Amino acid sequence: MKQLVKLWERPSHDGNGFTYYLLYTDENGKRKQKSLGHSDARKAERQRAQFERKLQMGKVEPGSLKLKDFLEDSLERTGNQIRESTQYEYESAMMDFIKKIGNMDYRKVTLAHGEIYRQTCLDKGNTPATVVKKLKHLKRLFQLAVNRKQLYENPFKHIDMPKSRKKKIRVYSDAECRSMLKNAQQYCLEWNLHYRPQWDLMIIVALTTAMRRSELLNCTWNDVDFEQQVVNVTPKENTKKTWRWDIKDADERTLPLTDEVTQLLVDRQNRQPEGYPYVFVPVARYDYIQKLRDQGKWKFSDSRLKVVNNFTRQFEKILKTSNVKKGQFHDLRRTAITNWFANGMSEN
């Protein structure tokens, strides 16, 4: 594809330096130049590529944008409206599609290409559920292009998804829950809570409120209303004391607490040193995360995945000592919700 934007090193008046300029032709065929105001080569090339993509979307023939450029443009337009993890999944799906179909013009993608890709993934050994996930990501990217008037129709609109058998929801029995709590208490006694989470309390709160793992780990004392006996699930801003965190699906809500859980939280707060805002983040871990933040090494996605080190490994150890076969922390949420329905709660 012909390069629409070029870089020009314009010498300074004294001849001792230069400034990068963008050279391009506008929609009326007039040659233009735009100063970038610096002499950083890498930064200038990045700006040139970004400006070229914008020109491509507005002035080149439909179908001339390759899939890789289409992906970059789409993610750039979407920005931080979606999670970093979702951006990564979109990118992985598109790059896998390109690997199998080729880096073709995005407007030339058809339903047939989607069907070939689907079968190739299945032949490669991907599970039907994995293939469905990839196809949904691709479908969403092309739908965004339709919404932005870049395409007339989504080529994945009518694609048939592979049939997959739904997995049985894992629900812990009352006996398993009791065993988990007993062994979680013992696990906490063996370790200084300065370094490890209070697992027994976290499990009880999860079974009581059906809060997700990241919701628990990003819960602060300001979220707990002891007088009303409720906990508020709210997003967090990036402040001196807290890191930015967003709730899945923007699902803000207020959840009731039992007398027992409220008292356990009171006891927990009384034991925790002042100046530590998070309910379940160990003191030593909080101090370490604050150092990472000061060094610029803490990313937005870390608030969902890295608040507590070896979280899954620790929980699996509790399951093992409790003689509970196969399970995840998220199954506590499923157990709580199942119990609510069993006790007469309606979907409304």
N, C-alpha and C positions, 0 to 999 in steps of 0.2 A: 504494500500500500504506500502511496506517495506521502512523504512527510509534509504536513501542512504548516508546521511551526518550526522555525529554525532558531538556533542561538547565535548571537553576535556579540563578540567581545569589543565593546566600544572603548577606545583608549581615553584616558583622562586628559585634561588640558595640559598638565605638566609632563605627560608621557611616562609617568612612573607607575601607573596602574591602569585598571580598566573596570568597566561595569557591564554586566550581562544585560542584553536586550533580547526580547522576543520579536522575531520577524515573521509576519503572516499576511494573508490577504483576507479582507473582510467579505461580507456577503454581497457587497456591491462591486467586488473585483478590485478594490483599492488596496495598495500595499500599505501596511501599517507596521509600526514598531512600538514596543512597550518596554519601558525600563523596569528591571527587577530590583534595582537599587543595591546590588551587592556583587561580589566576585566569587562566591562559593559555587564551584562547579557541580557538586552533587545536588545541592539545593536547586540550582538553576535547571538541571536536567529534569528533576522531579516536577518543577513548576511547568517546564515546557511540555512534558508528557500529560500533565493534568489539563493544561490549556488546550492541547491538541484533542484530547478526548471530548472536551466541550464543543470544539469546532466540528468534530466528526459527527456528533449527535445532531448538530444544527444545519450542517451544510453539505455533507457528502451524500452520495447516492444511498438510498435505503439498501440495507444488506451488506454494506461495506465494513461494518464493525465486527471484528472477530469475537468469538466467545470469551476469550480471556479479557479483552478490553470491555466487553459487555458486562462481565462479572465485576470488574473493578469499578466501572461506572455505577452499577446498581448499588454496590456496597457503599460507595462514596455518597450517593444520593440519600441512602437510608440512614447513614451516620449512626449515632448512638440510640436510635429508636429501638434497636434490638440488641440483645446481649452479645458480648464478645464471643461466647460459646456458640451462639446461633450463627453469627457471622462465619465462624470457623466451619461449622457444619455445611453452610451454604457453599462456601469456597471448596470444601472437600468434595461435595457432591458434583459440583460443576467441573472440577479438575479431573475427577474420575470419568465423567461423561466425555470430556475432551479427549482423555486418554484412549477411550474406546471408539469414539465417533470421529474425532479430529477437531482441530481448531477452526471450524467453519464459520461462515457469516451467520450471526445469530438469527437473522430474518429468514434464513433458508432451512432452519430446523423444522422438521415435520413430525407428525405422530409416528411415522414409520421409524424415524431415528430413535424415538423414545421406546418403541417396542423392541428394536434391536438391542438397545442398551439394557432394557429389562431382562431379556433372555440371556444376554452375555453375562450379566451379574449373577443370574441363577446358575448358569453353566459353570461359572467360576467357583461356585460353592457358597455364595452369599445366602443367608436365610431369607425367606420371604419377607419377614418383618424388617430386615435390614434394607432390602430392595425397596419396600414401600416407603421407608424413611427417606432414602435417597431421591426417589421419584417425587415425593411431596416437596422436598427442598427445591428441586428443579422446577416443579410446577409453580411454586411460589415466586421464584425469580422471574419466570416468564410472565406470570400474572401481574407482577409489579410493572413490567414493561408495557403491558396492555393498559394498566391504570395510568401510566405516564404518557400514553399515546405514542409509544415507540413501536408497538405492534398492534395489528388489527385483531388478532386472535391468538390465544394461548395454545401452542402446539401440543401441550400435555393435558389439555382440557378434557379429552375423552379417553385418556389412557386407562386401561384396566389394571388395577393393582393386583399383585399376586395374592392368592388366598393363603392366609396363615391361621393356624389354630390359636385361639386366645389362651394364654397361660392362666392357670388357676391362681386366683389371688391368694397370697400367703397370709394367713391370719393366725396369730399366736393364740394358743389355748390359755385359759386362766392358769393352769398348772405351769405352763412355760413362762408366763409373765411373772409368776411368783418366784420361780427358780432364777429367772434373770435378775430380778430385783435383789434377791438374797446374795447371789454371786457378785453382782455389781457393787453391793455394799462392802463385801469382802475385798474386792478388787481395789476399792478406794482406800481401805484400811492399809493395804500393802504399799500404796503409793502416796506421796505427799501431794495434797490437792493444790499445792503451789505450782505443781508441774502438770498435773492431769485433771481432766474435767471431773465433776462430781457425777459420775455415771448413773448412780441410782436415782438421783433427783431428776436428771435429764430424761431418763426412761419413764419415770412417773409422770412428768409434765407432758411428754409426748403421748402417753396413753390417755391422759386426761383431756388434752386440748387438740390432739391430732396435728400439732405443729410439725412442719418439715424440719429436716436437719439444719438447713441454712437459716431458717427462721429462729430456731433455738439458739444457734451459735451467734446470731446477730441481734439477739434480744438484750436490751439494756434495762437497767433498774428503772429508768424513766417510763418504760413500757408497762411496768407492773403497777397497778393501782390496788394497794393493799386494802384500802377502805372499801372499795366497791368489789373487791375480790375478782378482778378481771386482769387479763393480759392483752395488750394491744399489739397487733402485728403491723408494724409501720416501717416504711423505708428509712434509710439513714443518710444523712448528708455527710460530706467530707469535712470534718472539723478537726480541731486540735486533738480532741479526745476520741472521736469516732471516725471510722472509714466509711466510704460510700458503699451502700448496698441497696439493691432494688428487690422488691418482692416478685416472685414468679407470678406472671399474669396480672400484676398490679393488684393482687388479692388482699387488700387491707381489710382487717376485721378485728372485732373484739371478742375474746373468748373467756368464758367463765372459769373460775378456779374453785376447787372444793376447799373446805375448811382445812383439811389435812395438807393439801398442796400449798395453800397460802402460808400456813405455819412453817412448813419446810423451807419455803422461800425466805421467810423472815429470819429463820435460823441461819440460812446461807448468807444473807446480807450482813448479819451481825458478825459473822466470822471473817468476812472478806475485808481486806484493808481498804481504807478510803482512797478515792482517786481512781478506782477501777470501775468503769461504767457498765461492763458486760457481765451478764448473769452467769454464763457458763464458760467463758474464756478464762483459762487458768492465768494466774498473775504473771508467771514467768513467760508464758506464751504471749500475753498482751504486751509486756515490755519488749519482747523480741520483735513483734509486729510493728510497734512504734518506731523501733530502730530502722526496720526495713522501709517504713514510710518516710522517715527523715532522709534516708539514702536514695529515695526515689525508686526503690525496688519492689514496691507493693502495687500490684495492678488491680483494677476494678474486679476482674474475674476471680481474684484470689479471695475476695470476701465470700464467695460461694464455695470455693474448693479447698482453701488452705488455712482456714481459721484455726483448726486444731490439727496438729501433725498426727499421722497414722490413725486417723479417726476410725476407718473401716477395720483396720487390724485390731485395734483395741476392742471394738464391739464384737468382732468375730471371736476374740479370746473369751469374752464374757459368755457368748453363746456356747462355746465349746465346754467351758467349765459348768455350764448349766444343762448340758446334755440336750441342747436344742439343735436339731439338724436343719441345716440350710435356712438362711434368713438374712434379711437386710434391715438396716435401721429404719428405712422407709416403711417396712412392714408394720412398724408400731403405729404409724399413721393409718394404714389400712385396717389394722386391728381396732383402733379407736373408733373409726367411722363405722365399721361393721357392728361394733357393740352399740353404737348410738341407734342404728336402725333396728337392731334386735330389741332395743328397749323402747321402741315406739316412735322414734324421730322420723318425720316425713321429709321428703326431698325438698319441700317448700319451706 
